[in-house]
Amino acid sequence: MNAPAPGPTGGSGAPDDVVLPGPAAGSDVDAPIVVSNQLWTPANPAAYAPGARGINEGIEHLREVEASGILQRDNGRWAAALEVVPTTADYILDLIRANSLWPLLSGLACCAIEMMSTATSRNDMDRWGMFPFRASPRQADVLIVAGTLTTKMAEPLVRLWEEMPEPKWCLAMGDCTCSGGRYKRSYSTVQGIDRVLPVDVYVPGCPPRPEGLIYGMMKLQKLVVDKRGTWPQRRTGPTVPEGV
């Protein structure tokens, strides 16, 4: 098919009126595309295992469930009088704190490897409301001291503790952290971090497994709820027992 000759051109050199050839009358181009309203069927049914539930059967099952109305239930919240529960703000806030612990990303020695393993997909401490480690003390409320605390590192650790906002908690992880461990009575090792910080939970072991750290964090969650509203009265300095 030969295109018609272009008309006179304007100043830009482009033709002013170009007549493009259109579809012939009655051709398939003018016919609308109609898609039938039916379920999808595989082109090769033999591709699916014999006796297996087909695609159409699954769709029909979902249709039956939707038509039955069994999913239209508002059971995601309490109903009636339980929609309004009289309580105190301290109780609600501490429940939120107990289920959203934010540990600080800090490790001192080999126990830090087990602490990092606690956040991996195999152990996944996130499941119990213990969120991933924060890299800033201003975004954390739990200090997990994992490893041997030397006298040289004691001052930076106390500084990190002081930069964390209240309320905050401290967890001692490992024998070296709790009492000095194999470096007991060493000139360069602090004989337990409770000599410099107020410790809430002790997790013994050399090193403790990730399950032990998760258990200690669960004990900390229970402590947060049991001592709700009393954080201004807690100690701010060392909690080493008398005579130790």
Number of C-alpha atoms within 10 A of each C-alpha: 4 5 9 10 10 12 12 12 11 10 8 7 8 12 13 12 12 13 10 8 10 6 10 9 8 8 8 10 10 10 8 7 8 6 6 6 6 6 11 9 10 12 7 7 10 8 8 12 9 9 6 8 10 14 13 13 12 11 13 12 11 12 11 12 12 12 10 10 9 9 10 8 7 8 8 6 7 10 10 6 7 9 9 9 7 7 8 9 10 13 16 13 13 19 17 14 19 22 19 16 23 21 25 23 19 21 18 17 15 14 25 20 16 19 27 16 17 21 19 13 9 9 14 16 20 17 10 15 17 21 17 18 20 16 12 14 21 15 15 23 22 25 24 25 27 27 26 28 24 21 13 11 14 15 12 11 19 13 11 15 22 15 14 19 13 12 13 19 22 21 26 27 28 29 25 29 31 27 24 21 20 11 16 15 12 12 10 13 22 25 26 22 28 22 17 18 23 20 24 17 19 20 22 20 17 16 20 17 19 22 15 19 24 21 13 20 25 18 14 21 21 15 15 24 19 13 12 17 15 10 12 9 7 10 11 12 12 13 15 17 8 5 4 7
